């Protein structure tokens, strides 16, 4: 049996509009009219109900046409105020229409609506004066005029404040998306630079091995065969890194976001984790490392990605938790994947956690996606944070092609 969707006219926004229009109409009927004391019957009652229905119906389309709805409500209120026999002074319905104009319309339109409400305030003051004794009419006029001017002014100010708040929130969200995108693009450029260094190293090895094989071509066939194996392995690795480089650069980035050329320095890997841990420990963070399973061969870019995961996680601990924190770094080797897990207890001596844009984690996710891995980062129920990365592995360390010539 097919499940029917909610009718369009029963949307949440429509329900809110109906409830708001009904509430404003009830307020106008019982607070700003004399219908409860005069109790009209017959044609007078139907006329009064028709007048209220006009204001109610106008508010139902206030979101789609805020300026037009305010114009209709304003004309309706101007005509109803002096002519109704039941002392009907529409106030809540014009306030809703004014708030909608201030929220959704431009400054000039909303300012014009506020000025138009001065007419409604004057009419309300004159109506209030007509119902008072002659000696109290002046005071009643000024009091009523001040009340309605203050009421409409506050409603208009509330609408403008809500509009500015929405715009500010939208600007912040847009800025956050732009900064996140820039962080990803910069990380891709950094990855491409590092992969360039790796490929350059592989090509250099191929050139040296080819030169050695050429010199021994007639004297040592076994060494030549070994050299050709080295060349084949280095070429396959270089091709794999080139594919990853193209993946990293699948989207263009601004010229000013591109990094400088290759550094020429060897890229770090899991072999450098001990040095990294020593650096972090010097900052007062206790780090425990453990290795599970048999270490296996990693592509150079995957090895670098694993190191970056540990580096970023430990750096975040020093920034957001501080000295005194305890961190567990776990490397779990399996047949086809390596799990890198960094867990902190969140019990550092830093009084307040520093604000973070999570751009580092965005860069890590981008880096791991390029090399075929995945990343999870979640707070722990008891406090602290856990970063888990799963990376692909190639073969056991012993299966790496033999020594260089």
N, C-alpha and C positions, 0 to 999 in steps of 0.2 A: 504494500500500500504506500503510495507516494505521500510524503509529508509536505503539506502546503506551507509556504512561507507566510510571514506576517504581511498583511496588506500594507500598501505604501502609505495609506492615510493613517495607519496606526503606528507610525514611527515614533521614536522617543521624542524628537523635536516637536512633532505635532501634538503629542500628549501634553508636553510642557506648555505649548501655546494655548491649548484649550483650557488647561487648569489655570493658567495665569489670567486669561481673558475672563473666565468665570469668576475668579477671585476678585479681580478689579471691578467687575460688574456688581458683585454682591456688596463690596465696600461702598461703591457709589450709591447703591439703592438704600442701604441702611444707615449710612453715615452722612451722606451729602444730599439727602432728599427728605421730604416730609411724608413719604408714602406710609410709614408705619403709624403716624398720628392721624392722618386724614383718611386713610383706608378707602381709596377710590373704588368705584364699582362700575360695571358696564363699559361704556365706550372710553371713559377716562382711564380705566385700568388697562384696557387693550392698547390705548395710545401710549401709556407709560411703558408697557412691556415692549412695544415696537421701538420706542426710542432707545431703551436699554439694549435691545437686540442689535441695533445698528452699530453701537460702539463695540459690542461683543464680537460681531462678525468682522469688523474692521481689524481687530487685533489678531485674528486668526492668520492673516497674511502679512504680519508685520515684518517677519524676517526677509521675505522676498522683496517687499516694496516698503522700506521703512519711511522714506520721505513722503511717498504718496499716502501711506496710512496715516501719518501724522497730519497731513493736510486735510484728509477726510475727517479725522477725529476733531481737529481744531474747528473746522467749519461747523461740524455737528454740535460741538460744545457751545460755540458762539450763538448758534440759532436756538439751542435748547434752553440755555440759561435764562434769557429774559421772557420766554414764551411759555414754559411749562407751568401749569397750575399747581403742581405738587412740590414746588420749591426744589426742583432738581438742578443741582450744580455739579456736573460731571468733573471729577478731580482725579480719581485713581486711574481711569482709562486714559486721559491725556498724559498722566505721568508715565504710564507704561509706554505710550507712543513716543514721548519725548526721550525716555531712556534708550529706546531702540534706535532712534535717530542719532543720538549722541554716540552710541556704541558702533553703529555700522556706517554712518555717513561721514563725509568730509567735514572739516572744521567750519567752513563757511555755511554749509547747509545746517549743521547742528546749531551754530550760533544764531542763524535766522529763526530756527524753531524756538530757541530760548527767548528771543525777542518777541516772537508771536505769542508766547505764554504771558507776556505782560498784559495783553488784551484780556486774556482769561482772568488774570488777577484783578484787573480793574473792574470787570463785570461782576466778579465775586464780591469785591468790596462794595460796589453800588447795591447789589442785591442784599447784602448783609445790612447796609445802612437803611434800606427801605423797610426792613422788618423791625427796626428799632424806633424808640420814641425820638422826637425831634432833637431833644437835648443831648442824646447819646449817639446821634448819627455820625458826627465827625470822628469821634473816637473809634466807633465801630468800623468806619470806612478805613481808617489808617491801620487799625489792628488787623483787619481781614486782608488788606492789601499787603502788609508786611508778612503775614503768615503765608499767603499764597506765593509771593515772590521768593521767600526763603525756601518754601517747599519745592517749587519748580527749579530753583537754582541748585539745590542739593541733588535733586534727581538728575539734572543735566551734568553736574560735576561727577556724580557717580558713574554715569555712562561714559564720559570721556576718560575717567581713570581706568575703567575696565578696558576700554579700547587701547589705551597706552600700555596697560599691563599685558594684553594679548600680543600686541606688536613687539613688546620687549621679549616675551617668551618665545615668539617665533624667531626673532633675531638671534637669541641665544641658541636655539635649536639649529638654526641655519649655520651659525658660527661653529657649533660643535661638529656638525656634519662636515664642514669644510676642513676644520682642523684634523678630524679623523682621516679624511681622504688625503690630506697633505702628508699626514704621518705614514699612511700606507704607501704613498708614492715615493716618499723619501726612503722608506725601508726597502722598497723594490730597487731603487737606484743603488742603495748600499749593498744589497744582495748581488746585484749585477756586477758591481765593482769587485766584490770578493770572488765571485765565480770567474771573473776575468783573470784574477791572479791564479786561481786554481788551474784554469785551462792553459794559461801561459806556462805554468810549471809542467803540466803534462806534455805540452808540445816540446818544451826544452828537453825533457827526458827522452822523448821520441827522437829528437835530433841527435842527442848524444849517443843513444843506443844504435841508431842507424850508422853514425860515423864509426863506432867501434866495430859493428858488424862488417862494414866495408873493409876496414883494415885487416880483419881476420878471416876474410872470405875464403882465402886459399890455404890457410894454415890450421884453422880450428873450426870444423863444421859444427861441433857440439855447442861451442860458445856462440856461434852465429845463430843457431837454432834458438838458444836461450834468449839472445838479444831480440830476435824477431818476436818471441813470446812477450817480452817486455813491451815492445812497440805495439803489439796488438792490444795488450791490456791497457796501456796508456791511451791508445787511440779510442778504445771503447769508453774509457772514463771521460776523456775529453768530449766525445760526442754526447754523452749523458749530461755533462755540465753545460754544454752549449744549449741543449734542449731546455734545461732549467733556466738558463739565462734568458732565452727567448720567452719563456713563460713569465719570468719576473718582469720583463719589459713589454708585456702584451698590451699595456696601456701607456700612452705617452705621458710625460710629466713636464712641468715648466722648466725652462732652461736654468732658472735660478735655483731650482730644487735639486739639480743634478750635482753629484759630488765631484771632487777633483779626480784626477786620473788614478791609476793603480798605485798602491803604496810600495809595492815591491817586497813588503814584509810577509813572512809566512803566516797563513791564517791559523788561529788557535783551534783546538779540538778538545776532545775529552781528556787527552793527555795533559792538558793545561789546567784541569779542574783543581788539582791539588794546589797549584800556585794561586788560583783564584780564591780558594777556600782560605788559604793563609792570609790573603789580603783582607778578606771580610772579617776573619777572626781578629785581626789587628784593630778593627773598629769596635770590638767588644761584643760581637755576635758569635755565639757558640755553634759551630757547624759540625755535624756528624755525617760522614759519607759511608755508604755500604754498597757493595756490588754483588748482585745475585746472578747466577748462571755463568755460562762461558762467553767471554768477549768474542765478538765476531767482527768481520770486516765491514767498515762503513765507507760509503762514498765520501769524498772530501767535503762536499756541500752538506751532506747529512751530518757528518762529524762536527762541522762548524755550527749547524743548526742546533745540535744537542748542547754544545758549549754555550751558545747564546741563550738557551732556555735556562740553564743553571745561572748564568751571569745575570739575566734580567730578574729572575726570581730572588736571588740574593741581594741584588741592588735594591729591589723594592722593599725587602726586609729592613735594610739599613735606613731607607728613607721613611718608611711608614710605621715601623715598629721601634727601631732604635737599639742601642746597646742593651745587653741583657737577654735578648731574645735567643731562643734555641731553635735550630733549624736542622732538619733531617733531609739529606740528599741521597736518593736511592736510584741506582742504575740496575734495572732488571733486564737481563738479556734472554731472549727467546730465539726460536729457530728463524723467524722471519721478521722480528720487530724488537726494538729497544724501547723500554719504558723509562722515561726520566721523570722522577717525581721529587718535588721540593716542597716540604711542609714546614711551616713555622708555627710556634705556639701563641704568637701575638702578645707575649708578655714582656715587651721591652720597656725601657725606662723613659720612653718618649711620652710626654703628657698628652699630646694631641696628635692624631694621625694627620699627616700632611695631605692636602688635597691632591687628587690624581686625575688625569684625563684618560687613563687607561690606554694611552697611545702606544706604550711599550708592549702591552698584550696584543694590541691590534697588529703591530709589526711582527710579533712572534707568530701569530696565526697566519699571517701572509707568508712568512718564511717557511713555516712547516707545510702549508698547503702546496708551496712550490716544489718541495722535495718529497711530497707524497705522505706527509705526516698529518697529525691533528693535535690540537691543544685544548685542554680544559683548565679553567681557573675558577675556583669556588671558595667562598669563606666556609670555615668549619663551625659547626654548632657550638662547640665549646670555646670558640675564639681562635684566632689565627687564620691562616690562608694556605691553600694547597694548589700548586701548579703541576699539572700532569701532561706530559707530551709523549706521544707514541710515534716512533720513527721507523722507517724500513731499514733492514740490514741486508747485507749481500751474502757473505760466506764466513766460515771460521777464519780466524787470523792465520792459521797454518796453511790455508789454501791460497794465500796471496802469491802471486807469481814470484819466482825466485829472485835472488839478489841481483843488484845492478852489476854491469861489467866494471 
